[in-house]
Amino acid sequence: SGNSKNIINALKTAKEKKIKTIGFFGNGGGEAVKFCDFNIVIKSNDTAHIQEAHITLIHILVKIIEEKLYKKNK
């Protein structure tokens, strides 16, 4: 929902420690979107569709990160 107090507290703590955060949300993202540096919000109420989109996006992000790290280590 993006409204869990424990998640919001974790995001606030991350901000205090200057840790960058990325939020993966569906259905608007709730309160948590206010505390993330980057938000990916899937405009759907269907949990399965939201999860499928998140999985795809996470795979893409991991691929990009791996490529950047691989280039740095060459």
Secondary structure, 3 states (H helix, E strand, C coil): CCCCHHHHHHHHHHHHCCCCCEEEEECCCHHHHHHCCEEEEECCCCHHHHHHHHHHHHHHHHHHHHHHHHHHCC
